[in-house]
Amino acid sequence: MTKAKFLLLKLLLLLSPYLLLADGHIFVYHRFDDNRYPTTNISTHTLKKEFNYLKKHNYKVVPLINIVKKIQAGEKVPDKWVAFSIDDGFKSFYTNGLPIFKQYGYPFTLFIAVKYTQEKYRDYVSWKQLKEIVKYGSVEFHSYGHGHFGRMSNAQIKADMDKGLAFMKKHLNYQPKLFVYPYGEYDNRVEKIVNSYGFEAVFNQNMGAVNGSCSNAYDIDRSAVVGSNSKDFKLYLYFKELCGVHFKKPLSFPKNKIVKTVEVTLNDKSIKSADIFISNHGWKKVKVKNGKIIYHANKRVYRDRIKIGVKVKNKIKLMVLSK
């Protein structure tokens, strides 16, 4: 465990007495029992431990759309509601993960990057397998080519979206209601294009909770779960939604692994101070001026998957960036 991660876990444990009435939570997985890619993989042994923990502590696993409906209505998401999502459409979900979800009777939403299914990439599910998967959960949209939308032109983004949606309609006879940004990356320009497609909800990959009174249906947080133990999973269940936080910089993995500036805006302009987290460097107290944080960090990170976070009044929101 890195020093930064240890400090984060220690902080969360210290805060846990204040976070016992946590909001609802959405978790995201990618690969299952595929040890070639440890940064996006979870073992089915660990998955069962997490599912057993939920059962033991009386959590209710609900379809993702149920949480979306609560957010749309501005209603409270029950504290013990949990929803599961799986990104990309790796075949290891079909072969290794799906049997566990079926065993526990847990619903899920699989967001597919359509290109890899359409072009029959070896590590991805086929259209035939997707038709089997939808018997137990839902299948939604994660772009066509899984590109970095922030680096693509408006025309390129629209072409990607149109192509992927057309293939989903052709093969599954379904118009997706939900969307996940590739790599979780987006800015105001990308957000505007995606929202023009009329999805009921759009999801990021920022760690956090969901609360119908302040969560945005077009920018919903999910917590990524990877690795060989369940410590992170249990701690994420204590997260409460930090309302009115908008990450502005960085929105993609930093060039040369140097985080130059962290810029965050807060809806609450009365806040005078906050804490910023950067992987490998822990927390740094910063000033907030008129609802804006501009922290000139110039910090080097050492992993290809990092966390940048903000903490205000014992509530935390984390953004995950991958190379």
N, C-alpha and C positions, 0 to 999 in steps of 0.2 A: 504494500500500500504506500502511495506517495505521501510526502509530508503534507501537501495541500489537501489531499483527500482525507487524511487523518484529522486535520484541523476542521474540515467541513463536517465530518461525522461527529467529532467531539462537540462542535457547536450545536449541531442538531440534537444531540443527546441532552445537552444542557438546557436547550429550549423546549424539549419535549413536554415538560409539565404544562407549558403555556399553549401547546398545540394539540391537546388531546381531543378537542372538538374540531377535528380537521374537516375539510370540505371533501367533495367527491374527487375521485382520481381516475385518470386514464393512463394506461401503460402501453408502451410500444415495444415490440420484439422484432427481430429480423430473421436470424438463422437459429436452427435448433440442432444440437449435437453435431455441429460442423466446426471442428477445432482448427480448421485452416484460417479462420477469421475471428480471432478471439475478441476483437473490439465490437463485433456485432452478433456474437453468438451467446446462446445460453444452453446449458445442458438440460435434458428432460428430467434428470434427477433433481436439479435445482427448481425447475418449473413445478414439479410435483410438490416440493417443499413449500413453494409460494402459494400454490393452490390449497394445500392443507392448512396453511396459516390463515388464509381467508375463511375457510370453513370453520376452523376452530374458534375464530374471533367474530363469527357471525356477520361477515361482510356479504353483501349481495352483489353478485356479478350480473350486470345488466347489458343489453345491447347498447352499442355506442349511440345509436339514434335516440335512445331514451334520455341520455344526458343532454344531447343536442336540443330536444324538445323542452327540457327544463330551462336551459339557457335562453332559448328563444322566447319563452314565456316570462322570463325574469323571475323564475321561482327558485327556491333553495334546492340545491342538489343534496340529497341526503348524505350525511356524514359517512355512512358506510357503503355507499355505492361505488363500485369499481367497474370499469369497462376495459376491454382489451382490444388492441389494434396490432396488426402485423404489417410491416412495410415491405414493398418491393416484389414479393411473389417468389421467393426462393423455394425450390423444390423440397428443401429440408423441412419446411412447414408441413407440406403435404405428407411426407414420409414419416417424420418424427414428431412434429408438434401437434398436428391435427388429432392423432389418436388420443393424446392426453386431454385435449379440449373435449373430445367426445366422451372420454371416460368420466370426466367431472361434470359434463353437461353444461359447460360454460360457453356462452355466446362470444363471438369475436367479429371483427371487421378486418378483412384483408385488403390493403391498398396496393394495387398492382402497377408497376411500371410496364406498360403494355408492350413496348418494343421487344422485351426479352421473351415474352410469351409468343408474340406474333412471329418472331424470327427464330423461334425454337432453340433458344440458348439452353445448353445442357443443364445448367444449375437452376433453371426456373420451371415453374409449373406450366403445363400445357392447357389449352382451352378445354380439353376433355376433363382434366383434373379440376379445373375451376368450376365446371358444371357439377362435379361431385362435391366440391367444397361448399357451394352455396346451399346445399341441403342442411348444413350445420351452422352457417354464419352468413355474413354478407360480404360482397366483393365491391370495392369502390376504387376511385381513380387516384393515381399517383404520377400522372403525366405519361407521355409516350416514351420519350428517350431518357428520362431521369437526368436532364441537363441542369447546369447552374443557371437558373432563370435570371439572376442578377447580372450575368455576363452576356445574356442573349438580347437581341433586339425585340421590339414589340411584335414585329412580323414573325420572327422565329418562335416566340412563345406561343402566339396564336396558332401557328401552323402545327406545333407540337401538340397543343391541346386538342385541336380539331381532329388530328390524325388519330390520337389515342381514343378519343370519345367515339369516333366512327367505328373503330375496330371493336370496342366494347358493345356498341349497339349491334354490330353485325354478328358477333359470336355469342353474346350473352343475352341479346335482345333486351338490353337494360340501359337506361340513362342514369348515370351516377348522380347521387345526391350529395356526396361528401368528397372532399379533396384534401390531399396532403402535399405541401410544398416539397419538391425534391431537395434533399439535404436539409430541409427545414429553413431554407434561405429565401428571403423575400425583402422587398422594400416597398415604398409607397407606390411606385410605378408597377411593380409586379402584382401587388395586392389589387390594384385597380383593374388590371387585365383579368386576373383570375376571378374576381368577384363579378365581372360582367357575364360570366357563364351561368349564373343563377344557382349555384350550389346552396344547399341548406346550411352547410357549415364547412369551414376550412380549418385545418389543423397545422400546428407548427411542431417543432421538437424541443421547445423550451420546457424545462422541468418546472412543475408547479401543480396546482390543484385547480378545481373548477367549482365555481360558485355562481348560481344563476343570477344573483343580484348584481354582479359586476363583470363576469366573464363575457368576452366578445365572441359571438358565434362564428365570426370570420377570422379568429385568431386564438384558437383553443390550445391550451398547453397539454402536453403529454410527457410523461417521464420514461426515458429509455432504460431498459433493464438488460444488462449483459453480465457475463462473468460466471463464476462458479459458486457464489454464495448468495444468500438472501438478505444480507445486512442492508444494502442500499434499498431494496424493495420495501422492507419494513420501515425504514426511515422516511421514505418518500410518502408513505401513508400518513405521516404526521404533517406534511406540508399543508399550509393554508394558502388560499389564493391571495396574492399581493395585487390588489386592484390598481388600475390606472398606471401601469408601468409599460413603457415602450422603449425597447432597445433600438438605438439608432446606429451606433458603431461599436464594434465591427459587426457586420451581418454575414460575413463569410470568414473562412479560416484565414488568419493573418499571413501575409507574404513573409517569407524568411522566418516564420514562427515568432515574430515580434508583434505583440499587441501594443500598438502605438497610442491609441486613444480609445477610451470607453466613454460613450455618450448615451445617456439615458434621460428620458423625460418622464415626469410624474404628473398626474392630473391634480394631485393635492399640492398646491403652491405654497401651503403654509409650512411644509417640511423644510427644515434647515440643515439637516445632516442625514447621511446614510452610510452604508458600508458597501464597498465593491469587492467582489471575489474574482480572482483570476487563477486558474490552475497553476500549480507550482509556487504560488506566491501568497496564498491565503487571503485574508480580509484586510482592507484598507479603508479607514474612515475618511469620508470626503464631504465637502460642503455642497449643499443644494441651494441654488439661487433661482428664484422664480420658477420652481418646478423643473429645473434642468441640472443634470450632472454632467460635467465635462472633466474627465480624469485623464491627464496626460501620463499614461502608465509607462510606456517604453519598456515593457517586460517581455523577456524571452520565455516561451513555453517549450516543453520538451517532448510532448506527445502529439500524435496525429488526431487526437480527439480531446478537446478541452472544454472546460466549463467557464463561463463568465456569469457572474450573478450580482444581484443587488439585494440588500436587506434593509428594510425599513420597519421600525417598531416590532421587531421579533418575527416579521414575516419575510419569506425568502422567495425569490424567483431566479431560476437558473436557465441560461441559454447554453445549448450544446453546439459546438462547431466542430466539424470533421474535415480533415484534409481531403 
